[in-house]
Amino acid sequence: MGSRASPGGSTENWYNKMDSREYIVQGFKASAVAAGIKKKGGLDLALIFSERGAAAAGVFTMNKVKAAPVILSQENIRRGRVKAVLANSGNANACTGREGLENARATADLVARELGTKSEEVLVASTGVIGAPLDVDLFTRAMPGLVKNLSPDGIPLVVQAIMTTDSFPKISLFDGVVGGRPFRILGIAKGAGMIMPQMATMLSFILSDIDIDPSQLGEAVSSSVASSFNRISVDGDTSTNDMVLVLANGLAGNGALGQDDYKEFKEGLSRVMGELATMIVQDGEGATKVVHIYIKGAASSSDAITGARAVANSSLVKTAFYGQDPNWGRIMAALGRSGISMREEEVSIWVDEVKIVEKGMGRGEKYEKEAAAKMLNKAFAVTVELRQGKYDDRMITCDLTHEYVSINANYRT
């Protein structure tokens, strides 16, 4: 019982070394093809199919500009059960008006016809360039092969097909036992830029064979997203296409979940989402460091998360992380403009276990040099003690590098 996550590294090396049979959840099949959606070629259209109608729950972007696939999937998932997820990269189908929504429906219809199911049992997801029309003909030509190639060990291909600026695939696996029956949770995700979710992050699909009521599943998903995907930031931007979809087909045969069984499932789901979320920050566009931001002693829960986000999203703070510069003044400034309750003279700041600020003032060059040495590591923590109350929260972020600018300046060209 436990979890396993992909270790990172290049996509090609990972796929050549991995055993795709390891990533199988009973009753699910998947496939991916190169449909010509990505300008540079490669796998770009993926299908996940549940042989049995699956309980489904999802969390979607809170951006007021919502892509067509988000609108359609929000509509279809309300029924609580689905059979398939169709995902493409290379085109976000966002800001495409009524035609974009019609195209999203058309792609769901294509899946339904090929699989012999209902269109409302199909969820769709897209990622890529915003504002470009979706070429449904590409989907039409690719669909027969996509369905024909469905295989129980096809999930690793889906991981590759949904990547855009990602530098490595993101996959996590958890095995547990409920009701005396083994069950599995398999999660995949894509995301490296435009990451500061207000619900989830870019695209994440999670599959399980557990038998669970859709309402229970929804509760578990919301809770797990709050503690994982909603606690990360790469660049402070929330995408138009963010969604997390979780499907559970019940083939584990565990029956109704008791309190302890539900707790076991929720723990596994949180672990999978947490691993995927951390990998997204690790793969932040151009990132060289993963930084855990902890706010302690805030006056309210709102202040705790607001303060953590202010530090995590500050461009000046993030560039200091890149330069291994314990520039605590930038952290103080970010907190001061965040609007939270604070008193400068009560604040202390640590980099890992090195205290660099006490009572709002720096402790001197000796401690800053020790902190700078800690910041040479690929991962470190920044802890802020406010001494205003009893509330704590956290964020995971990354540094801001020259490479981030290069990637995003050249994204559409």
C-alpha positions in Angstrom: 0.0 0.0 0.0 1.5 3.3 -1.0 2.2 5.6 -3.9 4.7 6.0 -6.7 5.4 9.1 -8.9 7.3 9.7 -12.1 10.8 10.9 -11.3 11.0 13.5 -14.0 13.6 13.5 -16.8 13.0 13.8 -20.5 9.8 12.4 -21.9 11.6 10.1 -24.3 13.9 8.6 -21.7 11.0 8.1 -19.2 8.8 6.4 -21.8 11.6 4.1 -23.0 12.5 3.0 -19.5 9.0 2.7 -18.0 6.8 -0.4 -18.1 3.4 0.8 -19.3 1.8 -2.3 -17.8 2.5 -0.7 -14.4 0.0 2.0 -15.0 -3.2 0.0 -15.5 -6.5 0.6 -13.7 -9.0 -2.2 -14.3 -11.8 -1.2 -16.6 -10.1 1.8 -18.1 -8.5 2.0 -21.6 -6.6 4.8 -23.2 -4.9 5.8 -26.4 -3.2 8.8 -28.1 -2.5 9.8 -31.7 -0.8 12.6 -33.6 -3.8 14.3 -35.2 -1.9 17.4 -36.5 -3.2 19.8 -33.9 0.3 20.8 -32.6 2.3 22.8 -35.1 5.4 21.0 -34.3 3.8 17.5 -34.6 3.8 14.7 -32.1 1.0 13.1 -30.0 -1.7 15.7 -29.4 -5.1 13.9 -29.1 -5.9 11.4 -26.3 -8.9 9.3 -25.3 -9.6 7.7 -21.9 -12.5 5.2 -21.9 -14.2 3.4 -19.0 -15.8 0.1 -20.0 -18.3 0.7 -17.2 -20.0 4.0 -16.5 -17.9 5.8 -13.9 -18.8 8.1 -11.1 -17.3 11.4 -12.0 -16.4 14.6 -10.2 -14.5 17.6 -11.4 -13.2 21.0 -10.4 -12.9 23.8 -13.0 -11.2 27.1 -13.5 -12.7 30.1 -11.7 -11.4 32.4 -14.5 -14.3 34.4 -15.9 -13.0 33.6 -19.4 -13.8 29.9 -19.7 -12.8 27.8 -22.6 -15.5 25.9 -24.6 -14.3 22.5 -23.3 -14.6 23.7 -19.7 -18.2 24.9 -20.3 -19.2 21.6 -21.9 -17.5 19.4 -19.4 -19.1 21.3 -16.5 -22.5 20.7 -18.1 -21.9 17.0 -18.7 -20.4 16.1 -15.4 -23.4 17.3 -13.5 -25.0 14.0 -14.3 -22.4 12.3 -12.1 -21.5 9.5 -14.4 -19.3 9.5 -17.6 -17.8 7.0 -20.0 -15.0 8.9 -21.7 -12.6 11.9 -21.6 -11.2 13.4 -24.9 -8.2 15.7 -24.5 -6.2 17.6 -27.0 -3.1 19.8 -26.8 -2.0 22.5 -29.2 -5.3 24.4 -29.2 -7.1 25.6 -26.1 -10.4 26.3 -27.9 -10.7 29.3 -25.7 -12.1 32.7 -26.7 -13.7 31.1 -29.7 -17.3 32.1 -29.2 -20.3 30.1 -30.1 -18.4 28.2 -32.8 -15.9 27.0 -30.2 -18.7 25.5 -28.1 -20.3 23.9 -31.1 -16.9 22.5 -32.0 -16.4 21.1 -28.5 -19.8 19.4 -28.8 -18.9 18.0 -32.2 -15.8 16.4 -30.8 -17.8 14.8 -28.0 -20.3 13.6 -30.5 -17.5 11.9 -32.5 -16.4 10.0 -29.5 -19.9 9.0 -28.6 -20.6 7.6 -32.1 -17.3 5.6 -32.2 -17.8 4.2 -28.7 -21.6 3.6 -29.0 -22.3 5.8 -26.0 -24.1 9.1 -25.3 -22.5 12.4 -26.0 -23.4 13.7 -22.6 -21.2 10.8 -21.1 -18.1 12.4 -22.7 -16.0 15.0 -21.1 -13.6 17.1 -23.2 -10.5 19.0 -22.3 -8.1 21.2 -24.3 -4.8 23.0 -23.8 -2.7 25.2 -26.0 -2.9 28.5 -27.8 -5.9 30.7 -26.9 -8.0 32.3 -29.6 -7.4 29.8 -32.5 -10.4 28.0 -34.0 -10.5 24.3 -33.4 -10.3 22.2 -36.6 -12.9 19.5 -36.1 -11.8 17.8 -39.3 -8.5 16.8 -37.6 -10.6 15.1 -34.9 -12.8 13.4 -37.4 -9.9 11.8 -39.3 -8.2 10.7 -36.1 -11.1 9.3 -34.2 -11.3 5.8 -35.7 -7.6 5.1 -35.0 -7.9 6.7 -31.6 -10.7 4.3 -30.6 -9.1 1.3 -32.3 -5.9 1.8 -30.4 -7.6 1.9 -26.9 -5.5 -0.3 -24.6 -5.4 -0.9 -20.8 -1.8 0.3 -20.8 -2.3 3.4 -22.8 -2.2 6.0 -20.1 1.5 6.9 -20.5 0.7 7.9 -24.1 -2.0 10.2 -22.8 0.5 11.8 -20.5 2.6 12.7 -23.5 -0.3 13.8 -25.7 -1.5 16.5 -23.2 2.0 18.1 -22.7 2.7 21.6 -24.2 5.6 23.4 -22.6 6.1 20.6 -20.0 9.6 19.2 -19.9 8.7 15.9 -18.3 5.6 13.7 -17.9 3.7 13.8 -14.6 2.1 10.6 -13.3 1.4 9.3 -9.8 0.0 6.0 -8.6 -1.5 4.9 -5.3 -2.5 1.4 -4.2 -4.7 0.9 -1.2 -7.3 -1.5 0.4 -10.9 -0.7 1.4 -13.5 -3.2 2.4 -11.0 -5.9 2.2 -10.5 -5.2 -1.5 -7.5 -3.6 -3.2 -8.1 -0.5 -5.2 -5.9 1.8 -7.3 -5.7 5.6 -8.0 -3.8 6.7 -11.1 -3.3 10.3 -11.8 -1.7 12.3 -14.6 -1.3 16.0 -15.2 0.1 18.6 -17.5 1.2 22.1 -16.6 4.3 24.2 -16.4 3.1 27.8 -17.1 0.0 29.9 -16.5 -0.2 28.2 -13.1 -1.9 29.9 -10.1 -5.0 27.9 -9.9 -8.2 29.0 -8.2 -9.4 25.4 -8.2 -7.1 23.1 -10.0 -4.3 23.4 -12.5 -4.3 23.2 -16.3 -5.3 19.5 -16.9 -5.3 16.6 -14.6 -7.1 13.3 -15.0 -7.4 10.8 -12.2 -8.7 7.3 -12.5 -9.7 4.8 -9.9 -11.5 1.4 -9.7 -13.0 2.1 -6.3 -16.7 1.8 -5.8 -17.8 5.2 -4.5 -20.9 7.3 -4.6 -20.6 10.4 -6.9 -21.4 12.8 -4.0 -18.7 11.2 -1.8 -16.3 11.4 -4.7 -17.2 15.1 -5.2 -16.4 15.9 -1.5 -13.1 14.0 -1.7 -12.1 15.8 -4.9 -12.9 19.3 -3.6 -11.0 18.7 -0.4 -8.0 17.2 -2.1 -7.8 19.9 -4.7 -7.9 22.6 -1.9 -4.8 21.1 -0.2 -2.8 20.4 -3.4 -3.5 22.1 -6.7 -4.9 25.2 -5.0 -1.6 25.6 -3.1 0.8 26.0 -6.0 1.9 28.9 -8.2 4.4 29.2 -11.0 3.6 32.6 -12.4 0.4 33.8 -10.7 -1.8 33.3 -13.8 -5.0 31.2 -13.8 -5.7 29.5 -17.1 -8.9 29.6 -19.1 -8.8 25.8 -19.4 -8.0 24.5 -15.9 -9.7 21.3 -14.9 -9.3 18.3 -12.7 -11.4 15.3 -13.6 -11.7 12.2 -11.4 -13.4 9.0 -12.6 -14.2 5.9 -10.5 -15.7 2.9 -12.2 -16.4 0.7 -9.1 -14.7 -2.5 -10.5 -12.7 -2.9 -7.2 -16.0 -4.3 -5.9 -15.5 -2.9 -2.4 -19.2 -2.0 -1.7 -20.3 1.0 0.3 -17.5 2.9 1.9 -17.4 3.1 5.7 -15.8 6.1 7.5 -12.3 4.5 7.7 -12.6 3.3 4.0 -13.5 6.8 2.8 -10.6 8.2 4.8 -8.2 5.7 3.1 -9.4 6.7 -0.3 -9.3 10.4 0.5 -5.7 10.0 1.8 -4.7 8.3 -1.4 -6.4 10.9 -3.6 -4.7 13.7 -1.7 -1.4 12.0 -2.0 -1.7 11.6 -5.8 -2.9 15.2 -6.3 -0.1 16.4 -4.0 2.6 14.6 -6.0 1.2 15.9 -9.3 1.0 19.5 -8.0 4.6 19.4 -6.7 5.8 18.1 -10.1 4.0 20.9 -11.9 6.0 23.5 -9.8 9.2 21.5 -10.3 8.5 21.8 -14.0 7.6 25.5 -13.9 8.7 27.1 -17.1 12.4 27.7 -16.7 12.3 26.9 -13.0 15.5 25.7 -11.2 14.1 25.7 -7.6 11.0 24.5 -5.7 10.2 26.8 -2.8 7.8 26.0 0.0 6.3 29.1 1.5 4.9 28.8 5.1 2.9 31.5 6.8 2.4 31.0 10.6 0.5 32.8 13.2 -1.8 34.8 10.9 -4.9 36.6 12.3 -7.3 34.6 10.1 -7.3 31.7 7.7 -7.8 34.3 4.9 -4.8 36.2 6.0 -2.7 33.1 6.1 -3.3 32.1 2.5 -3.3 35.7 1.2 0.1 36.2 2.8 1.4 33.0 1.4 0.2 33.8 -2.1 1.6 37.4 -2.0 5.1 36.0 -1.3 4.8 33.1 -3.7 3.7 35.3 -6.6 6.0 38.3 -6.1 8.3 38.5 -9.2 10.9 40.3 -7.1 10.9 37.5 -4.5 11.0 34.8 -7.1 14.0 36.4 -9.0 15.8 36.6 -5.6 15.2 32.9 -5.2 16.8 32.4 -8.7 19.8 34.4 -7.6 20.2 32.6 -4.2 19.7 36.0 -2.6 18.0 36.0 0.8 16.5 39.4 0.1 14.1 39.4 3.0 13.1 43.0 2.4 11.2 41.8 -0.7 9.3 39.3 1.4 8.4 42.0 3.9 7.3 44.3 1.1 5.1 41.6 -0.4 3.4 40.9 2.9 3.0 44.6 3.6 1.1 45.2 0.3 -1.1 42.1 0.7 -3.6 43.7 3.0 -3.3 41.2 5.8 -3.1 42.1 9.5 0.5 42.4 10.5 2.9 44.4 12.5 6.4 44.8 11.1 8.1 44.6 14.5 6.5 41.1 15.1 7.7 39.4 12.0 10.4 36.7 11.9 11.6 34.9 8.7 13.6 31.7 8.1 15.2 30.1 5.1 15.0 26.4 6.1 16.3 26.5 9.7 18.3 29.7 9.3 16.6 32.7 10.9 17.4 35.8 8.9 14.8 38.3 10.4 13.7 38.8 14.0 11.2 41.4 15.2 11.1 42.8 11.7 14.8 43.4 11.4 17.6 41.6 9.7 20.0 39.5 11.8 23.0 40.4 9.8 25.4 39.2 7.1 26.4 36.0 8.9 22.9 34.6 8.8 22.2 35.8 5.3 25.3 33.9 4.0 24.1 30.8 5.7 20.6 31.3 4.1 22.2 31.9 0.7 23.9 28.5 1.0 20.6 26.8 1.7 19.2 28.5 -1.4 21.7 26.7 -3.6 19.6 23.6 -3.1 16.9 22.6 -5.7 14.3 22.8 -2.9 14.1 24.9 0.3 11.5 26.5 2.6 10.8 30.1 3.5 8.8 30.4 6.8 7.2 33.6 8.0 6.0 34.0 11.6 3.5 36.9 11.9 2.5 36.5 15.6 -1.0 37.8 14.9 -3.1 34.8 15.6 -3.3 31.0 15.3 -3.8 30.4 11.6 -1.2 28.8 9.3 -1.1 28.1 5.5 1.3 27.4 2.8 2.1 27.6 -0.9 4.6 25.9 -3.2 6.2 28.1 -5.8 9.4 28.3 -7.9 12.0 30.8 -9.0 11.6 33.2 -11.9 14.3 32.8 -14.5 15.5 34.2 -17.9 14.2 31.0 -19.5 10.6 31.7 -18.4 10.7 34.9 -20.4 12.2 33.1 -23.4 9.6 30.3 -23.4 6.6 32.6 -23.1 8.0 35.2 -25.6 8.3 32.5 -28.2 5.2 30.5 -27.3 3.1 31.3 -30.5 6.0 31.8 -32.9 
